[in-house]
Amino acid sequence: MLRSRWIAGPAADQPGPLVAALTDYCMNRLLDLPGIARHGLSLSRLWPALPGAVGMWLWADFTGRRVGSLSVWRGEDDLHAFVQLRPHVQIMREYRHRGTLRSRTWQIDTLDQAALWALHSGPCDEPQMRSA
C-alpha cells in the first residue's frame, strides 16, 4: 500500500476531541485509476486552506483496486462542509457508479498519527473501523 505524506491543514494544532474519517473506494476497473488519481490529487491541493482540516493522507492499494483518504477534522461540521464542496461533489458524481465507496467516521481524543494509521490496516468494513 502506498500513502502520501501527512498533509497538515489550517487546524493542525487543534487539540482534541477530533473527528477522523476514512474513505475506501474500490474501483471496478483499474482503467479508471489515472482519472481518480488526478482528481484526488487536485482535491488534496485545497487541503491547506480548508476550514477545520487538521491533516490527511491519501492512500492507494493497487492490487486491491482501492484508493482513499484518512483525514482528521476539527469537528463533524467541518467534514460535512468539505463533502459538500463543488469539486468533491463533481468527483463523486463522476465515479460513484464505477466502484464501491465505503466510509467511516469516529471521534479521537488526540491526534496520534501512528495509532491512527494503524487503524487503517484493512477496508472500512473490517472490525477495527468503528463508526462514531
N, C-alpha and C positions, 0 to 999 in steps of 0.2 A: 504494500500500500504506500502510495506517495502522499505527502501532505505539504502544504505551503508553510512558509514561516508564519509565526504568530503575527497578525496584523492588528496593532493597537488602534482603538477608536478614541474619540474625544473624551469618553468617560473611563479611560483606562485606570485611573486612580480611585474609582468609585469603591467605597467599602461595601461589604455585603449587608443584607442578603441580595443576591443577584439571580438572574434567570439565564439558564443555559438552554440552548436549542440545537438539536441535531437534525439535519436533513439528510436523507439517504435516498437517492434516486437511482433506480435500476433501469437502465435503458434497454429497450427491446433489441436494438441493433447497434453495434459498435460504429457503424457508419455515421451515427448522429453525434459521436463524441467530439469531432472538431467544432461543430456549431455550439454544442453545450459548453465546451471549454472556453471558447471565445466569449460567449455571453457571460459566463460565470466570472471570468477574469475582468471583464468590463464592469460588471456589477461590483466586484470587490474594490475597484478603484474609488468607488464612492465611500467606502467604509470609513476612512479617516475623518470624514465630515458628518457622519450620520449621528444625529442626536441620540444619546443613550447607549451608543455602541461601546462596549468595553474592549472586546477583542474577538478574533476569529481565526480559524484555519479553514482552508479549502482542502479537500482530500479526494483521492481517486484510487479505486481498486479496478484496474483494467481487466484482470482475469474474471472478475465477477460482474463486469459491465456496470459498476456502481461509481457514482460521484456524489459529492455533497459538501456540507459545511458543518462545522461545530462552532457556534458563536455564543457569546456571553453579552447580556444586556443589563442595563440598569433596572429595567422592570418590564412587565408584560406590555404596557402601553407603547414602549419604545420598539419592542419586537413587532407589534401589530402595525405600527406606523411604517416600519421597513417593508413588511409583507404587502402593504398597500401602495408602495412606491410604483409609479408607472413603469420603470424599467423592469422591476421584479414581476409585475403583473404580465408584461409582454412576454417575458421568458417563460413563465408558467403556462400561458396560453399556447405558445408555440410548441412546447414539449409535453404538455400534460397527457396527450394520447400516444406518446411514443415510448412510454415506460410506466413504471410504478414508483410513486413517491410515498415515502413514509417519513414522519417527523415526530419528534418528542420534545417536550419542554419540561424542565424541572427546576426547582429552586436550589441554589447552592449558598452556603453561609459565607464562604470566602472563595476567592479565586486561587485555586491551586492548579496550575496548568498541567502538571504531570498527572495528578489524580483525575482531572477532567478528561484528558486524552485517554487514559487507561479505561475509562468507561466506554470509549468508542471502539472497543475491540471487535464488535460484531454489528450486524444490521440492527436497525431500530427495533425490530420485533423480538429480539432476543431478551432474556430476562433481566440482564444488567441495566437495561434502559427503563427507567420508571418515569411515567408522566407526572407532572406537577399536579 
